[in-house]
């Protein structure tokens, strides 16, 4: 049997509202934007850091908020944005599950390939 040591896997975690599993999903892109808002205090700056158009960042944020039924960020015009309590909680939960899931799956993947 040929070696499979060069193979790897990547966890793709997606959170969605039960009513809409295809629209307004929360995944890597929204998580990265929220982390950027937390770090830079601005959705515009968060979008720029990942080379995303602000209009796209705004659109997917609004779609996700509409699907979830709550705001992820509070906007304060020219002063920037901050995470809501719900936005912070979903981001922290997503990042924790992503880390824990990656560690578990990496070990399990290696185990199953033996």
One Martini backbone bead per residue (centre of mass of N, CA, C, O) as a GRO file, in nm:
protein
  114
    1UNK     BB    1   0.098   0.035   0.021
    2UNK     BB    2   0.068   0.356   0.002
    3UNK     BB    3   0.147   0.649   0.116
    4UNK     BB    4  -0.049   0.905   0.330
    5UNK     BB    5   0.120   1.143   0.473
    6UNK     BB    6   0.040   1.389   0.265
    7UNK     BB    7  -0.223   1.402   0.399
    8UNK     BB    8  -0.508   1.615   0.463
    9UNK     BB    9  -0.726   1.828   0.663
   10UNK     BB   10  -1.040   2.024   0.675
   11UNK     BB   11  -1.238   2.218   0.865
   12UNK     BB   12  -1.597   2.291   0.804
   13UNK     BB   13  -1.773   2.527   0.969
   14UNK     BB   14  -2.138   2.559   1.009
   15UNK     BB   15  -2.378   2.808   1.082
   16UNK     BB   16  -2.742   2.780   1.116
   17UNK     BB   17  -3.058   2.835   1.059
   18UNK     BB   18  -3.315   2.625   1.047
   19UNK     BB   19  -3.480   2.796   0.827
   20UNK     BB   20  -3.168   2.855   0.680
   21UNK     BB   21  -2.911   2.657   0.547
   22UNK     BB   22  -2.824   2.867   0.285
   23UNK     BB   23  -2.875   3.136   0.443
   24UNK     BB   24  -2.682   3.311   0.649
   25UNK     BB   25  -2.415   3.191   0.713
   26UNK     BB   26  -2.168   3.067   0.952
   27UNK     BB   27  -1.825   3.113   0.892
   28UNK     BB   28  -1.515   3.196   0.813
   29UNK     BB   29  -1.585   3.479   0.701
   30UNK     BB   30  -1.748   3.595   0.941
   31UNK     BB   31  -1.539   3.534   1.156
   32UNK     BB   32  -1.318   3.715   1.034
   33UNK     BB   33  -1.478   3.976   1.049
   34UNK     BB   34  -1.531   3.977   1.354
   35UNK     BB   35  -1.236   3.973   1.437
   36UNK     BB   36  -1.177   4.245   1.295
   37UNK     BB   37  -1.371   4.416   1.459
   38UNK     BB   38  -1.238   4.355   1.728
   39UNK     BB   39  -0.943   4.459   1.641
   40UNK     BB   40  -1.039   4.745   1.461
   41UNK     BB   41  -1.345   4.869   1.478
   42UNK     BB   42  -1.407   4.762   1.165
   43UNK     BB   43  -1.552   4.646   0.881
   44UNK     BB   44  -1.380   4.779   0.667
   45UNK     BB   45  -1.104   4.683   0.778
   46UNK     BB   46  -1.166   4.383   0.782
   47UNK     BB   47  -1.207   4.359   0.475
   48UNK     BB   48  -0.931   4.465   0.382
   49UNK     BB   49  -0.754   4.241   0.524
   50UNK     BB   50  -0.914   4.017   0.316
   51UNK     BB   51  -0.988   4.134   0.036
   52UNK     BB   52  -1.277   4.272   0.074
   53UNK     BB   53  -1.550   4.407  -0.003
   54UNK     BB   54  -1.752   4.605   0.174
   55UNK     BB   55  -2.019   4.530   0.034
   56UNK     BB   56  -1.992   4.228   0.095
   57UNK     BB   57  -1.964   4.239   0.399
   58UNK     BB   58  -2.234   4.379   0.447
   59UNK     BB   59  -2.417   4.168   0.311
   60UNK     BB   60  -2.337   3.910   0.479
   61UNK     BB   61  -2.404   4.030   0.751
   62UNK     BB   62  -2.706   4.090   0.699
   63UNK     BB   63  -2.789   3.800   0.622
   64UNK     BB   64  -2.710   3.668   0.889
   65UNK     BB   65  -2.877   3.843   1.078
   66UNK     BB   66  -3.152   3.777   0.947
   67UNK     BB   67  -3.137   3.469   0.992
   68UNK     BB   68  -3.084   3.481   1.313
   69UNK     BB   69  -3.232   3.750   1.456
   70UNK     BB   70  -2.950   3.909   1.502
   71UNK     BB   71  -2.694   4.102   1.593
   72UNK     BB   72  -2.332   4.115   1.556
   73UNK     BB   73  -2.325   4.429   1.512
   74UNK     BB   74  -2.238   4.760   1.601
   75UNK     BB   75  -2.315   5.065   1.455
   76UNK     BB   76  -2.119   5.400   1.440
   77UNK     BB   77  -2.048   5.489   1.179
   78UNK     BB   78  -1.750   5.658   1.171
   79UNK     BB   79  -1.665   5.497   1.449
   80UNK     BB   80  -1.777   5.212   1.379
   81UNK     BB   81  -1.745   4.882   1.535
   82UNK     BB   82  -1.913   4.629   1.735
   83UNK     BB   83  -1.975   4.373   1.925
   84UNK     BB   84  -2.204   4.189   2.026
   85UNK     BB   85  -2.289   3.959   2.248
   86UNK     BB   86  -2.371   3.755   2.027
   87UNK     BB   87  -2.123   3.787   1.844
   88UNK     BB   88  -1.913   3.700   2.056
   89UNK     BB   89  -2.034   3.420   2.125
   90UNK     BB   90  -2.028   3.295   1.837
   91UNK     BB   91  -1.728   3.336   1.788
   92UNK     BB   92  -1.613   3.180   2.030
   93UNK     BB   93  -1.757   2.914   1.965
   94UNK     BB   94  -1.646   2.872   1.682
   95UNK     BB   95  -1.340   2.876   1.752
   96UNK     BB   96  -1.348   2.642   1.952
   97UNK     BB   97  -1.469   2.423   1.764
   98UNK     BB   98  -1.248   2.443   1.552
   99UNK     BB   99  -1.012   2.359   1.729
  100UNK     BB  100  -1.125   2.095   1.849
  101UNK     BB  101  -1.197   1.960   1.578
  102UNK     BB  102  -0.914   1.957   1.452
  103UNK     BB  103  -0.776   1.783   1.663
  104UNK     BB  104  -0.957   1.537   1.648
  105UNK     BB  105  -0.947   1.484   1.334
  106UNK     BB  106  -0.646   1.447   1.304
  107UNK     BB  107  -0.622   1.198   1.484
  108UNK     BB  108  -0.839   1.025   1.339
  109UNK     BB  109  -0.715   1.027   1.058
  110UNK     BB  110  -0.452   0.883   1.131
  111UNK     BB  111  -0.582   0.632   1.253
  112UNK     BB  112  -0.746   0.542   0.988
  113UNK     BB  113  -0.482   0.522   0.792
  114UNK     BB  114  -0.336   0.264   0.928
   0.00000   0.00000   0.00000
